[in-house]
Amino acid sequence: MSRRQIKDSVVVITGASSGIGKQLAIQLSAQGARIVANARRADRLEELKNAIENNGGQLKIIVGDVTESDTRQRIVSETVNEFGGIDILVNNAGVGAIGNFSEASEERLRKIMEVNFFALTEMTRVAIPHLLKSSKQPMIVNISSVLGHRAVPLKSEYCASKFAVHGFSDSLRAELSKQNIDVLLVSPSTTASEFFDSVLEDASGKNPKLGTPMSPEQVAAKTIKAMKRGKHEIILSAGGKSLVWLDRFCPPLANYLMKKHAQ
């Protein structure tokens, strides 16, 4: 697809109150996009709205839990009422947990899958009819993780959810290709955000991170660059790319290193 124009596009972003989602809202707005920001924390969204509007941008906030059907429907209906349609959907909301699977609860797994996978897929489902009406090169952007390419110990539920997002994105991209809706899968490695401060549970006694964290600003900038170019998938860090290539070309070594990492 030809280079995508961001200016005047209507962009819906979930999980927009902090981290990557917040930076995407700020940077996309600076390039002329009209933003609809969703998250549960109203105070954070108000701060974001003030910051963007003070710089001449447009942002509408919709407070609510994206795992709830009513919230997803409200995001779509209020966006269409305010801006006339949806051009780009960014599924960014996510949550994680750290610890051995055998010592975890069923509730932990279900919560992670609800936020990271089911909310993402169902948000996409309700947005597609409106993306189909867009005349501005519509796109779905799924913020996933390098752990959706290669799993690591102590994050089994999180990895499972991101593998699911990876498979869903690849399949959906093929299904929507005839309708000219792009699907971009973004796979950051460790990001210097509030993710590790808000995990559901950290029963590991340690906080494993892959390489030097990339800032949310960097992740957002690289994501927007990929959006403009019509990319289908990006793995953002050198460490993340190395992990994926190691797993692809030498699985026994990758498995050995993961075993050592778990000890």
Order of alpha helices (4+ residues) and beta strands (2+ residues): beta-alpha-beta-alpha-beta-alpha-beta-alpha-alpha-beta-alpha-beta-alpha-beta-alpha-alpha
